Amino acid sequence: MDQDYITRREHEEFARRMDSENERIKDENARQNKRIAIVEESVNEFNKLVLQIERIAVSIQQMTAEISKQGERLESIESKPGKRWETLIGGILGAIAGVIGTAAVAAIATGILH
């Protein structure tokens, strides 16, 4: 029966070790909680970045569509002077051909009349 009990000194040593272990566990919990808080903050920042990237992607898609439309309008604007130039050259060549034709007809008519 004497062996079922521990001495006061054994009890105090056990209590000291338990207090030490409890303190270690408390410190470990505090360290783990701090790490969890840091990870949670990192995840929140990551989520914010994801949302910003999604907004940027949408903005880029809209800008790409607008640039495409502007490219089409620019091609249209750039082609108008070319078309006008072609029309002008065609008109000048037509006029020259008309003058030459008229001169030829006039020469023939003058030759027949003399």
C-alpha positions in Angstrom: 0.0 0.0 0.0 2.9 2.3 0.7 3.9 2.1 -2.9 0.6 3.4 -4.2 1.4 6.9 -2.9 4.1 9.3 -4.0 6.1 11.6 -1.8 5.7 15.3 -1.5 8.9 15.9 -3.3 7.8 13.6 -6.2 4.6 15.4 -6.4 6.3 18.8 -6.5 8.7 17.6 -9.2 5.7 16.2 -11.2 3.8 19.5 -10.8 6.9 21.5 -11.8 7.3 19.4 -15.0 3.6 19.7 -15.8 3.8 23.5 -15.3 6.8 23.5 -17.6 5.0 21.4 -20.2 1.9 23.5 -19.9 4.0 26.6 -20.5 5.6 25.0 -23.5 2.2 24.0 -24.9 1.0 27.6 -24.3 4.0 29.1 -26.1 3.5 26.6 -29.0 -0.2 27.5 -29.3 0.7 31.2 -29.3 3.3 30.6 -32.0 0.9 28.5 -34.1 -1.8 31.0 -33.7 0.5 33.7 -34.9 1.5 31.6 -37.9 -2.1 31.0 -38.7 -2.9 34.7 -38.5 0.0 35.4 -40.9 -1.2 32.7 -43.4 -4.8 34.1 -43.2 -3.6 37.6 -43.9 -1.5 36.2 -46.9 -4.6 34.4 -48.2 -6.7 37.6 -47.9 -4.0 39.5 -49.8 -3.8 36.8 -52.4 -7.6 36.9 -52.9 -7.4 40.7 -53.3 -4.7 40.3 -56.0 -6.8 37.7 -57.8 -9.8 40.1 -57.9 -7.6 42.9 -59.2 -6.1 40.6 -61.8 -9.6 39.7 -62.9 -10.6 43.3 -63.2 -7.4 44.1 -65.2 -8.2 41.1 -67.5 -11.7 42.5 -68.2 -10.3 45.9 -68.8 -7.7 44.6 -71.2 -10.4 42.7 -73.1 -12.5 45.9 -73.4 -9.4 47.9 -74.5 -8.5 45.2 -77.1 -12.0 45.3 -78.5 -11.9 49.1 -78.6 -8.5 49.1 -80.3 -9.8 46.7 -82.9 -12.7 49.0 -83.6 -10.3 52.0 -83.8 -8.1 50.0 -86.2 -11.0 49.3 -88.5 -12.0 53.0 -88.4 -8.4 54.0 -89.1 -8.2 51.7 -92.1 -11.4 53.3 -93.4 -10.0 56.8 -92.9 -6.7 55.9 -94.5 -8.3 54.3 -97.5 -10.4 57.3 -98.4 -7.5 59.5 -99.6 -6.3 56.6 -101.7 -9.7 56.1 -103.2 -9.9 59.8 -103.9 -6.5 59.8 -105.5 -7.5 56.9 -107.7 -10.7 58.7 -108.7 -8.7 61.9 -109.5 -6.1 60.0 -111.6 -8.9 58.2 -113.4 -10.6 61.5 -114.1 -7.3 63.1 -115.4 -6.6 60.1 -117.6 -10.1 60.2 -118.9 -9.8 63.9 -119.7 -6.4 63.3 -121.4 -7.9 60.5 -123.4 -10.9 62.7 -124.3 -8.5 65.5 -125.4 -6.5 63.1 -127.5 -9.6 61.6 -129.0 -11.0 65.0 -129.7 -7.7 66.2 -131.3 -7.6 63.0 -133.4 -11.2 63.5 -134.5 -10.4 67.2 -135.2 -7.3 66.3 -137.2 -9.2 63.7 -139.2 -12.1 66.1 -139.8 -9.7 68.9 -140.8 -7.9 66.5 -143.2 -11.1 65.5 -144.8 -12.4 69.0 -145.1 -9.3 70.2 -146.9 
